[in-house]
Amino acid sequence: MIKKILRKIISRKISQRILSPNSKFDFLMRLESQSKILDVGCGNSQAIAMKSVLPNCHYTGIDIDDYLNTEESKNLMDEFIITSPEIFDQSILNLKGKFDAIICAHNIEHVNNRTLVLKAMAEKLKLNGNMYLSFPCKNSINFPKRSGSLNYYDDPTHVGLPPDPDEIIEILQKKGCKNTFLSRRYSPIFMSFRGLINEPISFLKKRKMPGTWELYGFETIMHFKKNID
């Protein structure tokens, strides 16, 4: 049984390194098994996916509603905070303790005040802790419209323009966080090839398919390390 579990973990790590290096799940697999993790914008039942990678982690999720989380996902969270857009940054600051890792996957483009939320996340990160950010790239305002979002404006809950990676680096550097990885248009070769194969169907159905985001380089992905507390 132990050998089977180890094989699954190893094969998953290898597949992530090859198919989606520096993706959210590759980032998670580099963390210690009992890391204290904050998921900022934890909708879409992310706890299920994260606990499948790090079952022994301490998982805190924060969001403005719980309608995107299943009961299974909510039960897997060690802490779950529901707040409002107006006090989102303050709710992060009010969390007890600091975190080994903070994940903010496709959330920063939805918040009212990006600067305050970024500063709050940096404040709650432990020294030598790691942060993962992903959001639609600046070029996505010119991409084709697809259900599931390919053009930035496909999602009416996006606020303003796409986040600017250089502005984020400047904000987080002032809070003691060093940028350790930046892909302005994340496009790993194997997933991009999958997107290329699926593109005719995606085009005809006007729907995002596996690999579509990678083919177009829809995501900006950033990693940070807290080096000054």
CYANA upper distance limits for C-alpha pairs under 8 A (distance plus 0.5 A):
  1 MET  CA      5 ILE  CA      6.86
  2 ILE  CA      6 LEU  CA      6.65
  3 LYS  CA      7 ARG  CA      6.59
  4 LYS  CA      8 LYS  CA      6.79
  5 ILE  CA      9 ILE  CA      6.77
  6 LEU  CA     10 ILE  CA      6.53
  7 ARG  CA     11 SER  CA      6.42
  8 LYS  CA     12 ARG  CA      6.49
  9 ILE  CA     13 LYS  CA      6.66
 10 ILE  CA     14 ILE  CA      6.66
 11 SER  CA     15 SER  CA      6.56
 12 ARG  CA     16 GLN  CA      6.62
 13 LYS  CA     17 ARG  CA      6.62
 13 LYS  CA     26 ASP  CA      7.60
 13 LYS  CA     29 MET  CA      7.43
 14 ILE  CA     18 ILE  CA      6.73
 15 SER  CA     19 LEU  CA      6.17
 15 SER  CA     20 SER  CA      8.13
 16 GLN  CA     20 SER  CA      5.48
 16 GLN  CA     21 PRO  CA      6.39
 16 GLN  CA     23 SER  CA      8.27
 16 GLN  CA     25 PHE  CA      7.65
 16 GLN  CA     26 ASP  CA      6.13
 17 ARG  CA     21 PRO  CA      5.03
 17 ARG  CA     22 ASN  CA      8.02
 17 ARG  CA     26 ASP  CA      7.03
 18 ILE  CA    190 PHE  CA      8.26
 19 LEU  CA    188 PRO  CA      7.32
 19 LEU  CA    189 ILE  CA      8.09
 19 LEU  CA    190 PHE  CA      6.11
 19 LEU  CA    191 MET  CA      6.67
 20 SER  CA     26 ASP  CA      7.63
 20 SER  CA    188 PRO  CA      6.63
 20 SER  CA    191 MET  CA      7.75
 21 PRO  CA     26 ASP  CA      6.57
 21 PRO  CA    188 PRO  CA      7.78
 22 ASN  CA     26 ASP  CA      5.88
 22 ASN  CA     27 PHE  CA      6.28
 23 SER  CA     27 PHE  CA      6.56
 23 SER  CA    221 ILE  CA      8.04
 24 LYS  CA     28 LEU  CA      6.72
 24 LYS  CA    103 ILE  CA      8.50
 24 LYS  CA    105 ALA  CA      8.29
 24 LYS  CA    132 TYR  CA      7.55
 25 PHE  CA     29 MET  CA      6.64
 25 PHE  CA     50 MET  CA      8.33
 25 PHE  CA     53 VAL  CA      8.07
 26 ASP  CA     30 ARG  CA      7.15
 27 PHE  CA     31 LEU  CA      7.62
 27 PHE  CA    132 TYR  CA      7.94
 28 LEU  CA     50 MET  CA      8.16
 28 LEU  CA     53 VAL  CA      7.63
 28 LEU  CA     54 LEU  CA      8.01
 29 MET  CA     53 VAL  CA      7.20
 29 MET  CA     54 LEU  CA      8.01
 31 LEU  CA     35 SER  CA      7.16
 31 LEU  CA    101 ALA  CA      8.47
 33 SER  CA     54 LEU  CA      6.14
 33 SER  CA     55 PRO  CA      8.01
 33 SER  CA     56 ASN  CA      6.38
 33 SER  CA     57 CYS  CA      6.37
 34 GLN  CA     54 LEU  CA      7.95
 34 GLN  CA     56 ASN  CA      5.63
 34 GLN  CA     57 CYS  CA      4.69
 34 GLN  CA     58 HIS  CA      7.07
 35 SER  CA     56 ASN  CA      8.34
 35 SER  CA     57 CYS  CA      5.46
 35 SER  CA     58 HIS  CA      6.73
 35 SER  CA     99 PHE  CA      8.35
 35 SER  CA    100 ASP  CA      6.28
 35 SER  CA    101 ALA  CA      7.72
 36 LYS  CA     57 CYS  CA      6.39
 36 LYS  CA     58 HIS  CA      5.13
 36 LYS  CA     59 TYR  CA      6.76
 36 LYS  CA     60 THR  CA      8.38
 36 LYS  CA     99 PHE  CA      5.73
 36 LYS  CA    100 ASP  CA      5.72
 36 LYS  CA    101 ALA  CA      7.08
 37 ILE  CA     57 CYS  CA      7.46
 37 ILE  CA     58 HIS  CA      6.50
 37 ILE  CA     59 TYR  CA      5.56
 37 ILE  CA     60 THR  CA      6.65
 37 ILE  CA     99 PHE  CA      6.24
 37 ILE  CA    100 ASP  CA      6.56
 37 ILE  CA    101 ALA  CA      5.44
 37 ILE  CA    102 ILE  CA      6.22
 37 ILE  CA    103 ILE  CA      7.97
 38 LEU  CA     59 TYR  CA      6.69
 38 LEU  CA     60 THR  CA      5.35
 38 LEU  CA     61 GLY  CA      6.44
 38 LEU  CA     62 ILE  CA      8.23
 38 LEU  CA     99 PHE  CA      6.99
 38 LEU  CA    101 ALA  CA      6.93
 38 LEU  CA    102 ILE  CA      5.24
 38 LEU  CA    103 ILE  CA      6.70
 39 ASP  CA     59 TYR  CA      7.93
 39 ASP  CA     60 THR  CA      6.64
 39 ASP  CA     61 GLY  CA      5.31
 39 ASP  CA     62 ILE  CA      6.91
 39 ASP  CA    102 ILE  CA      6.45
 39 ASP  CA    103 ILE  CA      5.31
 39 ASP  CA    104 CYS  CA      6.61
 40 VAL  CA     61 GLY  CA      6.77
 40 VAL  CA     62 ILE  CA      5.86
 40 VAL  CA     63 ASP  CA      7.14
 40 VAL  CA    102 ILE  CA      7.76
 40 VAL  CA    103 ILE  CA      6.56
 40 VAL  CA    104 CYS  CA      5.45
 40 VAL  CA    105 ALA  CA      8.08
 40 VAL  CA    107 ASN  CA      7.57
 41 GLY  CA     61 GLY  CA      7.60
 41 GLY  CA     62 ILE  CA      6.20
 41 GLY  CA     63 ASP  CA      5.21
 41 GLY  CA     64 ILE  CA      8.20
 41 GLY  CA    104 CYS  CA      7.00
 41 GLY  CA    105 ALA  CA      7.81
 41 GLY  CA    106 HIS  CA      8.30
 41 GLY  CA    107 ASN  CA      5.95
 42 CYS  CA     46 GLN  CA      6.31
 42 CYS  CA     47 ALA  CA      7.86
 42 CYS  CA     61 GLY  CA      5.82
 42 CYS  CA     62 ILE  CA      6.43
 42 CYS  CA     63 ASP  CA      6.39
 43 GLY  CA     63 ASP  CA      7.34
 43 GLY  CA     66 ASP  CA      7.58
 43 GLY  CA     67 TYR  CA      8.40
 43 GLY  CA     68 LEU  CA      5.51
 43 GLY  CA     69 ASN  CA      6.08
 44 ASN  CA     68 LEU  CA      5.41
 44 ASN  CA     69 ASN  CA      5.96
 44 ASN  CA     70 THR  CA      8.49
 45 SER  CA     49 ALA  CA      8.01
 45 SER  CA     68 LEU  CA      7.09
 45 SER  CA     69 ASN  CA      5.01
 45 SER  CA     70 THR  CA      6.50
 45 SER  CA     73 SER  CA      5.66
 45 SER  CA     74 LYS  CA      8.18
 46 GLN  CA     50 MET  CA      6.68
 46 GLN  CA     69 ASN  CA      8.34
 46 GLN  CA     73 SER  CA      7.57
 47 ALA  CA     51 LYS  CA      6.31
 47 ALA  CA     59 TYR  CA      7.99
 47 ALA  CA     61 GLY  CA      8.37
 47 ALA  CA     73 SER  CA      5.77
 47 ALA  CA     74 LYS  CA      7.86
 47 ALA  CA     76 LEU  CA      6.77
 47 ALA  CA     77 MET  CA      6.80
 48 ILE  CA     52 SER  CA      6.69
 48 ILE  CA     72 GLU  CA      7.96
 48 ILE  CA     73 SER  CA      5.86
 48 ILE  CA     76 LEU  CA      7.41
 49 ALA  CA     53 VAL  CA      7.24
 50 MET  CA     54 LEU  CA      6.58
 50 MET  CA     55 PRO  CA      8.07
 51 LYS  CA     55 PRO  CA      4.83
 51 LYS  CA     56 ASN  CA      7.88
 51 LYS  CA     57 CYS  CA      7.70
 51 LYS  CA     76 LEU  CA      7.92
 58 HIS  CA     77 MET  CA      8.38
 58 HIS  CA     78 ASP  CA      6.58
 59 TYR  CA     77 MET  CA      5.97
 59 TYR  CA     78 ASP  CA      5.79
 59 TYR  CA     79 GLU  CA      7.06
 60 THR  CA     77 MET  CA      6.63
 60 THR  CA     78 ASP  CA      6.36
 60 THR  CA     79 GLU  CA      5.09
 60 THR  CA     80 PHE  CA      6.32
 60 THR  CA     81 ILE  CA      8.33
 61 GLY  CA     77 MET  CA      7.34
 61 GLY  CA     79 GLU  CA      6.77
 61 GLY  CA     80 PHE  CA      5.36
 61 GLY  CA     81 ILE  CA      6.76
 62 ILE  CA     80 PHE  CA      6.39
 62 ILE  CA     81 ILE  CA      5.19
 62 ILE  CA     82 ILE  CA      6.41
 62 ILE  CA     83 THR  CA      7.88
 62 ILE  CA     92 ILE  CA      8.29
 63 ASP  CA     81 ILE  CA      7.05
 63 ASP  CA     82 ILE  CA      5.75
 63 ASP  CA     83 THR  CA      6.71
 63 ASP  CA     84 SER  CA      8.32
 64 ILE  CA     82 ILE  CA      5.68
 64 ILE  CA     83 THR  CA      5.29
 64 ILE  CA     84 SER  CA      5.48
 64 ILE  CA     85 PRO  CA      6.97
 64 ILE  CA     88 PHE  CA      8.28
 65 ASP  CA     82 ILE  CA      6.24
 65 ASP  CA     83 THR  CA      7.72
 65 ASP  CA     84 SER  CA      8.46
 66 ASP  CA     82 ILE  CA      7.59
 69 ASN  CA     73 SER  CA      6.42
 69 ASN  CA     74 LYS  CA      6.93
 70 THR  CA     74 LYS  CA      6.85
 71 GLU  CA     75 ASN  CA      6.57
 72 GLU  CA     76 LEU  CA      6.89
 73 SER  CA     77 MET  CA      7.23
 74 LYS  CA     80 PHE  CA      7.70
 83 THR  CA     87 ILE  CA      7.53
 83 THR  CA     88 PHE  CA      6.77
 83 THR  CA     91 SER  CA      7.29
 84 SER  CA     88 PHE  CA      6.28
 85 PRO  CA    111 VAL  CA      7.10
 85 PRO  CA    112 ASN  CA      6.98
 86 GLU  CA    112 ASN  CA      7.75
 87 ILE  CA     91 SER  CA      6.55
 88 PHE  CA     92 ILE  CA      7.02
 88 PHE  CA    111 VAL  CA      8.41
 88 PHE  CA    117 VAL  CA      7.61
 89 ASP  CA     93 LEU  CA      6.97
 89 ASP  CA    116 LEU  CA      6.39
 89 ASP  CA    117 VAL  CA      5.09
 89 ASP  CA    120 ALA  CA      6.26
 90 GLN  CA     94 ASN  CA      6.64
 90 GLN  CA    120 ALA  CA      7.84
 91 SER  CA     95 LEU  CA      7.17
 92 ILE  CA    117 VAL  CA      8.33
 92 ILE  CA    120 ALA  CA      6.65
 92 ILE  CA    121 MET  CA      7.38
 92 ILE  CA    124 LYS  CA      8.07
 93 LEU  CA    120 ALA  CA      6.14
 93 LEU  CA    121 MET  CA      8.17
 93 LEU  CA    123 GLU  CA      7.81
 93 LEU  CA    124 LYS  CA      7.21
 95 LEU  CA    124 LYS  CA      8.48
 97 GLY  CA    124 LYS  CA      7.77
 98 LYS  CA    124 LYS  CA      5.25
 98 LYS  CA    125 LEU  CA      5.90
 98 LYS  CA    126 LYS  CA      5.89
 99 PHE  CA    124 LYS  CA      6.68
 99 PHE  CA    125 LEU  CA      5.49
 99 PHE  CA    126 LYS  CA      5.93
 99 PHE  CA    129 GLY  CA      7.49
100 ASP  CA    125 LEU  CA      6.88
100 ASP  CA    126 LYS  CA      6.17
100 ASP  CA    128 ASN  CA      8.24
100 ASP  CA    129 GLY  CA      5.12
100 ASP  CA    130 ASN  CA      6.97
101 ALA  CA    125 LEU  CA      7.22
101 ALA  CA    126 LYS  CA      8.39
101 ALA  CA    129 GLY  CA      5.99
101 ALA  CA    130 ASN  CA      5.27
101 ALA  CA    131 MET  CA      6.03
101 ALA  CA    132 TYR  CA      8.34
102 ILE  CA    121 MET  CA      7.74
102 ILE  CA    125 LEU  CA      7.47
102 ILE  CA    130 ASN  CA      7.03
102 ILE  CA    131 MET  CA      5.22
102 ILE  CA    132 TYR  CA      6.79
103 ILE  CA    131 MET  CA      6.45
103 ILE  CA    132 TYR  CA      5.37
103 ILE  CA    133 LEU  CA      6.85
104 CYS  CA    108 ILE  CA      7.45
104 CYS  CA    131 MET  CA      8.34
104 CYS  CA    132 TYR  CA      6.54
104 CYS  CA    133 LEU  CA      5.44
104 CYS  CA    134 SER  CA      7.12
105 ALA  CA    132 TYR  CA      7.81
105 ALA  CA    133 LEU  CA      6.05
105 ALA  CA    134 SER  CA      5.30
105 ALA  CA    135 PHE  CA      7.09
106 HIS  CA    110 HIS  CA      8.31
106 HIS  CA    133 LEU  CA      8.08
106 HIS  CA    134 SER  CA      5.96
106 HIS  CA    135 PHE  CA      5.13
106 HIS  CA    136 PRO  CA      7.87
107 ASN  CA    111 VAL  CA      7.39
107 ASN  CA    134 SER  CA      8.47
107 ASN  CA    135 PHE  CA      7.64
108 ILE  CA    114 ARG  CA      6.68
108 ILE  CA    117 VAL  CA      8.34
108 ILE  CA    135 PHE  CA      7.46
108 ILE  CA    163 PRO  CA      8.14
109 GLU  CA    114 ARG  CA      8.11
109 GLU  CA    135 PHE  CA      7.04
109 GLU  CA    136 PRO  CA      8.26
109 GLU  CA    158 HIS  CA      6.08
109 GLU  CA    159 VAL  CA      6.38
109 GLU  CA    160 GLY  CA      8.41
109 GLU  CA    162 PRO  CA      6.91
109 GLU  CA    163 PRO  CA      6.86
110 HIS  CA    157 THR  CA      6.65
110 HIS  CA    158 HIS  CA      5.36
110 HIS  CA    159 VAL  CA      5.86
111 VAL  CA    117 VAL  CA      8.27
111 VAL  CA    159 VAL  CA      7.34
112 ASN  CA    159 VAL  CA      7.52
113 ASN  CA    117 VAL  CA      6.95
114 ARG  CA    118 LEU  CA      6.54
115 THR  CA    119 LYS  CA      6.66
115 THR  CA    168 ILE  CA      8.46
115 THR  CA    171 ILE  CA      7.55
116 LEU  CA    120 ALA  CA      6.58
117 VAL  CA    121 MET  CA      6.71
118 LEU  CA    122 ALA  CA      6.76
118 LEU  CA    168 ILE  CA      8.25
118 LEU  CA    171 ILE  CA      7.92
118 LEU  CA    172 LEU  CA      7.49
119 LYS  CA    123 GLU  CA      6.64
119 LYS  CA    171 ILE  CA      7.66
119 LYS  CA    172 LEU  CA      7.26
119 LYS  CA    175 LYS  CA      7.26
120 ALA  CA    124 LYS  CA      6.90
121 MET  CA    125 LEU  CA      6.90
122 ALA  CA    172 LEU  CA      7.22
122 ALA  CA    175 LYS  CA      6.66
122 ALA  CA    176 GLY  CA      8.18
122 ALA  CA    177 CYS  CA      7.57
122 ALA  CA    226 LYS  CA      8.07
123 GLU  CA    175 LYS  CA      7.69
125 LEU  CA    129 GLY  CA      6.26
125 LEU  CA    130 ASN  CA      7.88
125 LEU  CA    131 MET  CA      8.31
125 LEU  CA    226 LYS  CA      7.36
126 LYS  CA    226 LYS  CA      7.37
126 LYS  CA    229 ASP  CA      7.98
127 LEU  CA    226 LYS  CA      5.76
127 LEU  CA    227 ASN  CA      6.43
127 LEU  CA    228 ILE  CA      7.03
127 LEU  CA    229 ASP  CA      6.14
128 ASN  CA    225 LYS  CA      6.42
128 ASN  CA    226 LYS  CA      5.41
128 ASN  CA    227 ASN  CA      6.08
129 GLY  CA    225 LYS  CA      6.22
129 GLY  CA    226 LYS  CA      5.92
130 ASN  CA    223 HIS  CA      7.62
130 ASN  CA    224 PHE  CA      6.13
130 ASN  CA    225 LYS  CA      5.08
130 ASN  CA    226 LYS  CA      6.95
131 MET  CA    223 HIS  CA      6.11
131 MET  CA    224 PHE  CA      5.48
131 MET  CA    225 LYS  CA      6.86
132 TYR  CA    221 ILE  CA      8.06
132 TYR  CA    222 MET  CA      6.48
132 TYR  CA    223 HIS  CA      5.31
132 TYR  CA    224 PHE  CA      7.17
133 LEU  CA    221 ILE  CA      6.30
133 LEU  CA    222 MET  CA      5.60
133 LEU  CA    223 HIS  CA      6.89
134 SER  CA    219 GLU  CA      6.91
134 SER  CA    220 THR  CA      6.01
134 SER  CA    221 ILE  CA      4.99
134 SER  CA    222 MET  CA      6.84
135 PHE  CA    162 PRO  CA      8.13
135 PHE  CA    163 PRO  CA      7.78
135 PHE  CA    219 GLU  CA      6.05
135 PHE  CA    220 THR  CA      5.98
135 PHE  CA    221 ILE  CA      7.41
136 PRO  CA    140 SER  CA      6.84
136 PRO  CA    152 TYR  CA      7.06
136 PRO  CA    162 PRO  CA      6.68
136 PRO  CA    163 PRO  CA      8.11
136 PRO  CA    218 PHE  CA      6.12
136 PRO  CA    219 GLU  CA      5.18
136 PRO  CA    220 THR  CA      6.39
137 CYS  CA    162 PRO  CA      6.79
137 CYS  CA    163 PRO  CA      7.90
137 CYS  CA    184 ARG  CA      6.91
137 CYS  CA    185 ARG  CA      6.71
137 CYS  CA    217 GLY  CA      8.10
137 CYS  CA    218 PHE  CA      6.11
137 CYS  CA    219 GLU  CA      5.70
137 CYS  CA    220 THR  CA      5.47
138 LYS  CA    161 LEU  CA      8.16
138 LYS  CA    162 PRO  CA      5.73
138 LYS  CA    163 PRO  CA      7.46
138 LYS  CA    164 ASP  CA      7.51
139 ASN  CA    143 PHE  CA      7.61
139 ASN  CA    218 PHE  CA      8.28
140 SER  CA    150 LEU  CA      7.35
140 SER  CA    151 ASN  CA      5.62
140 SER  CA    152 TYR  CA      5.73
140 SER  CA    162 PRO  CA      8.40
140 SER  CA    218 PHE  CA      6.57
141 ILE  CA    151 ASN  CA      5.96
141 ILE  CA    152 TYR  CA      5.50
141 ILE  CA    153 TYR  CA      7.14
141 ILE  CA    162 PRO  CA      8.38
142 ASN  CA    151 ASN  CA      7.06
143 PHE  CA    150 LEU  CA      6.79
143 PHE  CA    151 ASN  CA      5.30
143 PHE  CA    152 TYR  CA      8.22
143 PHE  CA    216 TYR  CA      8.42
144 PRO  CA    150 LEU  CA      6.95
144 PRO  CA    151 ASN  CA      6.20
145 LYS  CA    149 SER  CA      7.53
145 LYS  CA    150 LEU  CA      6.35
145 LYS  CA    151 ASN  CA      5.59
145 LYS  CA    154 ASP  CA      6.79
145 LYS  CA    206 LYS  CA      7.57
146 ARG  CA    150 LEU  CA      5.94
146 ARG  CA    151 ASN  CA      7.43
146 ARG  CA    154 ASP  CA      7.55
146 ARG  CA    202 SER  CA      8.49
146 ARG  CA    206 LYS  CA      5.21
146 ARG  CA    207 ARG  CA      5.22
146 ARG  CA    208 LYS  CA      6.38
147 SER  CA    154 ASP  CA      7.70
147 SER  CA    206 LYS  CA      6.76
147 SER  CA    207 ARG  CA      5.08
147 SER  CA    208 LYS  CA      6.56
148 GLY  CA    154 ASP  CA      8.33
148 GLY  CA    207 ARG  CA      6.79
148 GLY  CA    208 LYS  CA      5.90
149 SER  CA    153 TYR  CA      8.43
149 SER  CA    154 ASP  CA      5.67
149 SER  CA    155 ASP  CA      6.80
149 SER  CA    208 LYS  CA      7.29
150 LEU  CA    154 ASP  CA      7.29
150 LEU  CA    208 LYS  CA      7.37
150 LEU  CA    213 TRP  CA      7.42
150 LEU  CA    218 PHE  CA      7.28
152 TYR  CA    158 HIS  CA      7.94
152 TYR  CA    162 PRO  CA      7.74
153 TYR  CA    158 HIS  CA      7.61
163 PRO  CA    167 GLU  CA      8.48
163 PRO  CA    168 ILE  CA      8.24
164 ASP  CA    168 ILE  CA      6.90
165 PRO  CA    169 ILE  CA      6.70
165 PRO  CA    184 ARG  CA      7.96
165 PRO  CA    220 THR  CA      8.36
166 ASP  CA    170 GLU  CA      6.79
167 GLU  CA    171 ILE  CA      6.70
168 ILE  CA    172 LEU  CA      6.59
169 ILE  CA    173 GLN  CA      6.34
169 ILE  CA    178 LYS  CA      8.28
169 ILE  CA    179 ASN  CA      7.04
170 GLU  CA    174 LYS  CA      6.99
171 ILE  CA    175 LYS  CA      7.36
172 LEU  CA    176 GLY  CA      7.00
172 LEU  CA    177 CYS  CA      5.74
172 LEU  CA    178 LYS  CA      7.84
173 GLN  CA    177 CYS  CA      5.33
173 GLN  CA    178 LYS  CA      6.31
173 GLN  CA    179 ASN  CA      8.24
175 LYS  CA    228 ILE  CA      8.13
175 LYS  CA    229 ASP  CA      8.42
176 GLY  CA    226 LYS  CA      6.18
176 GLY  CA    227 ASN  CA      6.25
176 GLY  CA    228 ILE  CA      4.92
176 GLY  CA    229 ASP  CA      6.76
177 CYS  CA    224 PHE  CA      6.39
177 CYS  CA    225 LYS  CA      5.81
177 CYS  CA    226 LYS  CA      4.73
177 CYS  CA    227 ASN  CA      6.35
177 CYS  CA    228 ILE  CA      7.37
178 LYS  CA    224 PHE  CA      5.80
178 LYS  CA    225 LYS  CA      5.74
178 LYS  CA    226 LYS  CA      6.80
178 LYS  CA    227 ASN  CA      7.19
179 ASN  CA    222 MET  CA      7.74
179 ASN  CA    223 HIS  CA      6.44
179 ASN  CA    224 PHE  CA      4.93
179 ASN  CA    225 LYS  CA      7.12
180 THR  CA    222 MET  CA      8.10
180 THR  CA    223 HIS  CA      5.92
180 THR  CA    224 PHE  CA      5.80
180 THR  CA    225 LYS  CA      7.23
181 PHE  CA    221 ILE  CA      8.19
181 PHE  CA    222 MET  CA      5.89
181 PHE  CA    223 HIS  CA      5.38
181 PHE  CA    224 PHE  CA      7.57
182 LEU  CA    220 THR  CA      7.98
182 LEU  CA    221 ILE  CA      6.36
182 LEU  CA    222 MET  CA      5.10
182 LEU  CA    223 HIS  CA      7.17
183 SER  CA    220 THR  CA      6.12
183 SER  CA    221 ILE  CA      5.77
183 SER  CA    222 MET  CA      7.05
184 ARG  CA    219 GLU  CA      7.67
184 ARG  CA    220 THR  CA      5.01
184 ARG  CA    221 ILE  CA      7.08
185 ARG  CA    216 TYR  CA      8.36
185 ARG  CA    217 GLY  CA      4.79
185 ARG  CA    218 PHE  CA      6.52
185 ARG  CA    219 GLU  CA      6.04
185 ARG  CA    220 THR  CA      5.68
185 ARG  CA    221 ILE  CA      8.17
186 TYR  CA    214 GLU  CA      6.70
186 TYR  CA    217 GLY  CA      5.42
186 TYR  CA    218 PHE  CA      7.32
186 TYR  CA    219 GLU  CA      5.92
186 TYR  CA    220 THR  CA      6.33
186 TYR  CA    221 ILE  CA      7.05
187 SER  CA    191 MET  CA      7.88
187 SER  CA    192 SER  CA      6.45
187 SER  CA    213 TRP  CA      8.30
187 SER  CA    214 GLU  CA      4.90
187 SER  CA    215 LEU  CA      6.64
187 SER  CA    216 TYR  CA      7.76
187 SER  CA    217 GLY  CA      5.48
188 PRO  CA    192 SER  CA      6.46
188 PRO  CA    214 GLU  CA      6.99
189 ILE  CA    193 PHE  CA      6.64
190 PHE  CA    194 ARG  CA      6.90
191 MET  CA    195 GLY  CA      6.71
191 MET  CA    210 PRO  CA      8.32
191 MET  CA    211 GLY  CA      5.52
191 MET  CA    214 GLU  CA      6.52
191 MET  CA    215 LEU  CA      7.81
192 SER  CA    196 LEU  CA      6.70
192 SER  CA    211 GLY  CA      6.00
192 SER  CA    212 THR  CA      7.69
192 SER  CA    213 TRP  CA      8.43
192 SER  CA    214 GLU  CA      5.33
192 SER  CA    215 LEU  CA      4.71
192 SER  CA    216 TYR  CA      8.35
193 PHE  CA    197 ILE  CA      6.88
193 PHE  CA    211 GLY  CA      7.81
193 PHE  CA    215 LEU  CA      7.56
194 ARG  CA    198 ASN  CA      6.80
194 ARG  CA    210 PRO  CA      7.46
194 ARG  CA    211 GLY  CA      5.72
194 ARG  CA    212 THR  CA      8.42
194 ARG  CA    215 LEU  CA      8.49
195 GLY  CA    199 GLU  CA      6.27
195 GLY  CA    209 MET  CA      7.54
195 GLY  CA    210 PRO  CA      6.59
195 GLY  CA    211 GLY  CA      4.13
195 GLY  CA    212 THR  CA      5.04
195 GLY  CA    213 TRP  CA      8.01
195 GLY  CA    214 GLU  CA      7.22
195 GLY  CA    215 LEU  CA      5.75
196 LEU  CA    200 PRO  CA      8.48
196 LEU  CA    211 GLY  CA      7.88
196 LEU  CA    212 THR  CA      7.94
196 LEU  CA    215 LEU  CA      6.84
198 ASN  CA    202 SER  CA      6.58
198 ASN  CA    209 MET  CA      7.00
198 ASN  CA    210 PRO  CA      7.80
198 ASN  CA    211 GLY  CA      7.90
198 ASN  CA    212 THR  CA      7.93
199 GLU  CA    203 PHE  CA      6.29
199 GLU  CA    209 MET  CA      8.14
199 GLU  CA    212 THR  CA      7.41
200 PRO  CA    204 LEU  CA      6.67
201 ILE  CA    205 LYS  CA      6.44
201 ILE  CA    206 LYS  CA      8.45
202 SER  CA    206 LYS  CA      5.90
202 SER  CA    207 ARG  CA      5.57
202 SER  CA    208 LYS  CA      6.33
202 SER  CA    209 MET  CA      6.36
202 SER  CA    212 THR  CA      8.21
203 PHE  CA    207 ARG  CA      7.52
208 LYS  CA    212 THR  CA      6.32
208 LYS  CA    213 TRP  CA      8.05
211 GLY  CA    215 LEU  CA      6.49
212 THR  CA    216 TYR  CA      6.86
213 TRP  CA    217 GLY  CA      6.19
213 TRP  CA    218 PHE  CA      5.34
213 TRP  CA    219 GLU  CA      7.35
214 GLU  CA    218 PHE  CA      6.92
214 GLU  CA    219 GLU  CA      8.08
